[in-house]
């Protein structure tokens, strides 16, 4: 059974940093590109960042480019999102998933709130 467990979200002031983690199980993690999505209240879920299966390639939404960094550890079946220079508009629930269609069942996500 596939499980995706996100953690690391918190309340942080504008300009602050957070590191999100996603623990994956139930599938061959190293075979899949992985992604981070986010969903703000009243908005569609949007793709934030993606990383190839071997971590050789990454892509970012324009809104986070230069501020967020996605990484992975295939030995730990984990994917991370380092978020720097956070802005109020980054406030959302953040989710990880494999880059596949259809997606695996979504985890519970982790809440990131950027506010002073």
SEPATOR-682712 format. One line per field, with one value per residue: residue number from 1; x, z, y of N, C-alpha, C in turn. Coordinates in steps of 0.02 Angstrom, whole numbers, plus 50000, padded with zeros to 5 digits. Layout:
n	NUM:... .
nX	X:... .
nZ	Z:... .
nY	Y:... .
caX	X:... .
caZ	Z:... .
caY	Y:... .
cX	X:... .
cZ	Z:... .
cY	Y:... .
***
This chain:
n	1:2:3:4:5:6:7:8:9:10:11:12:13:14:15:16:17:18:19:20:21:22:23:24:25:26:27:28:29:30:31:32:33:34:35:36:37:38:39:40:41:42:43:44:45:46:47:48:49:50:51:52:53:54:55:56:57:58:59:60:61:62:63:64:65:66:67:68:69:70:71:72:73:74:75:76:77:78:79:80:81:82:83:84:85:86:87:88:89:90:91:92:93:94:95:96:97:98:99:100:101:102:103:104:105:106:107:108:109:110:111:112:113:114:115:116 .
nX	50042:50030:50104:50115:50191:50192:50287:50347:50293:50245:50211:50278:50376:50369:50502:50567:50624:50590:50599:50529:50480:50454:50402:50405:50324:50287:50301:50416:50522:50639:50621:50538:50508:50484:50368:50320:50173:50058:49917:49818:49694:49537:49590:49655:49750:49923:50070:50229:50366:50481:50575:50692:50705:50835:50884:50949:50891:50793:50642:50548:50406:50373:50344:50414:50543:50716:50700:50652:50708:50712:50748:50810:50823:50862:50899:50834:50705:50644:50589:50625:50589:50664:50630:50654:50661:50524:50356:50199:50109:50149:50083:49997:49935:50051:50097:50168:50201:50214:50276:50171:50035:49887:49897:49967:49868:49836:49931:49910:49960:50055:50044:50089:50112:50133:50160:50158 .
nZ	50000:49953:50035:50076:50170:50230:50311:50421:50402:50459:50556:50497:50487:50361:50243:50308:50329:50286:50295:50210:50223:50146:50170:50086:50042:49993:49856:49717:49750:49696:49561:49514:49458:49567:49646:49716:49770:49801:49890:49909:50012:49935:49809:49661:49667:49642:49545:49615:49620:49542:49532:49453:49440:49472:49527:49445:49376:49394:49414:49426:49479:49414:49513:49626:49592:49620:49754:49815:49841:49780:49832:49849:49932:49889:49957:50075:50038:50024:49995:49983:50020:50019:50076:50055:50093:50116:50071:50104:50009:49988:50077:50110:50096:50082:49973:49929:49787:49670:49504:49407:49309:49338:49486:49641:49788:49880:50019:50186:50184:50229:50328:50283:50341:50311:50391:50477 .
nY	49940:50106:50242:50412:50528:50683:50812:50943:51068:51233:51383:51529:51678:51808:51801:51701:51528:51357:51178:51051:50880:50720:50562:50411:50259:50088:50081:50074:50182:50242:50231:50327:50494:50631:50744:50903:50978:51112:51179:51313:51396:51392:51382:51296:51143:51158:51130:51135:51097:50982:50830:50725:50544:50503:50615:50703:50805:50949:51045:51196:51292:51454:51545:51507:51490:51500:51520:51405:51236:51075:50910:50740:50581:50431:50318:50330:50337:50464:50631:50804:50977:51124:51281:51447:51624:51650:51696:51779:51732:51603:51526:51380:51210:51084:50953:50794:50688:50554:50576:50533:50464:50385:50490:50432:50396:50543:50607:50672:50796:50946:51089:51250:51408:51575:51716:51873 .
caX	50000:50069:50096:50153:50182:50226:50299:50392:50258:50243:50198:50343:50370:50394:50574:50593:50638:50566:50617:50478:50501:50402:50423:50366:50329:50238:50316:50488:50533:50694:50602:50492:50517:50440:50344:50287:50117:50028:49848:49798:49622:49498:49627:49672:49815:49970:50137:50280:50434:50488:50644:50696:50715:50904:50899:50991:50854:50740:50602:50512:50358:50405:50331:50459:50611:50767:50687:50640:50752:50689:50801:50785:50871:50832:50914:50786:50638:50620:50598:50627:50580:50692:50595:50686:50630:50453:50310:50130:50075:50169:50039:49960:49951:50099:50091:50214:50174:50254:50259:50139:49964:49860:49936:49951:49824:49871:49938:49872:49992:50083:50022:50138:50080:50182:50125:50191 .
caZ	50000:49947:50086:50069:50234:50228:50376:50422:50396:50520:50549:50491:50467:50293:50239:50343:50292:50311:50256:50211:50208:50125:50175:50039:50050:49956:49785:49704:49752:49653:49491:49497:49473:49623:49641:49770:49751:49856:49879:49952:50020:49879:49745:49635:49684:49590:49547:49640:49601:49522:49529:49417:49483:49494:49554:49400:49344:49435:49383:49475:49458:49411:49575:49680:49564:49654:49826:49838:49813:49790:49833:49868:49956:49869:50008:50130:50009:50048:49953:50026:49989:50058:50057:50083:50075:50111:50063:50125:49955:49992:50124:50077:50117:50034:49963:49882:49751:49614:49440:49368:49297:49389:49546:49700:49836:49914:50090:50223:50173:50287:50323:50287:50349:50312:50417:50531 .
caY	50000:50168:50294:50474:50563:50747:50843:51000:51131:51273:51454:51562:51748:51822:51800:51643:51466:51293:51119:50999:50811:50673:50491:50372:50186:50049:50079:50078:50255:50264:50226:50380:50564:50651:50813:50938:51020:51149:51202:51368:51397:51417:51378:51230:51117:51177:51099:51181:51075:50912:50805:50662:50486:50501:50682:50741:50859:50979:51098:51236:51343:51520:51582:51486:51481:51540:51521:51336:51184:51007:50860:50674:50531:50367:50268:50340:50345:50529:50691:50863:51043:51179:51342:51507:51689:51635:51752:51761:51694:51533:51493:51326:51142:51057:50880:50762:50632:50532:50607:50480:50471:50431:50500:50392:50431:50597:50605:50723:50861:50982:51159:51304:51474:51629:51774:51909 .
cX	50044:50052:50142:50139:50225:50234:50343:50358:50253:50219:50266:50331:50394:50470:50606:50602:50605:50593:50563:50508:50441:50432:50376:50377:50276:50248:50392:50507:50584:50677:50559:50522:50466:50424:50319:50232:50097:49957:49831:49722:49587:49532:49638:49741:49863:50038:50188:50350:50433:50561:50643:50713:50786:50929:50943:50957:50800:50704:50561:50459:50393:50399:50380:50532:50659:50758:50679:50689:50724:50749:50771:50842:50840:50846:50864:50714:50606:50634:50588:50612:50607:50661:50627:50648:50555:50411:50241:50094:50099:50126:49995:49973:49995:50096:50148:50177:50223:50230:50231:50066:49935:49907:49919:49902:49865:49876:49898:49900:50020:50070:50082:50100:50134:50146:50165:50143 .
cZ	50000:50005:50071:50131:50233:50299:50368:50415:50462:50504:50548:50467:50395:50294:50272:50298:50327:50266:50265:50193:50187:50129:50133:50052:50006:49881:49777:49694:49701:49579:49467:49506:49527:49618:49709:49740:49812:49838:49932:49958:49960:49811:49725:49662:49626:49601:49566:49615:49583:49519:49496:49465:49511:49520:49507:49368:49391:49395:49436:49442:49459:49478:49631:49657:49600:49729:49855:49805:49831:49789:49854:49893:49942:49919:50066:50104:50031:49996:49998:49985:50037:50032:50093:50060:50067:50109:50086:50072:49950:50041:50089:50115:50061:50034:49918:49846:49696:49550:49394:49358:49295:49448:49597:49743:49874:49989:50122:50211:50237:50276:50331:50290:50356:50332:50472:50591 .
cY	50062:50215:50352:50515:50626:50775:50904:51067:51166:51342:51489:51634:51757:51829:51740:51583:51407:51238:51067:50932:50770:50604:50449:50297:50152:50048:50086:50150:50278:50261:50284:50450:50582:50726:50838:50982:51061:51170:51253:51368:51427:51414:51305:51208:51133:51143:51151:51161:51001:50893:50737:50605:50482:50567:50723:50800:50883:51033:51132:51279:51411:51557:51564:51480:51528:51543:51451:51289:51115:50960:50793:50631:50463:50312:50272:50345:50411:50583:50752:50926:51096:51244:51401:51569:51681:51699:51731:51719:51622:51492:51443:51261:51112:50981:50856:50706:50612:50568:50552:50497:50401:50437:50445:50431:50484:50584:50661:50793:50891:51056:51206:51370:51527:51693:51807:51916 .
***
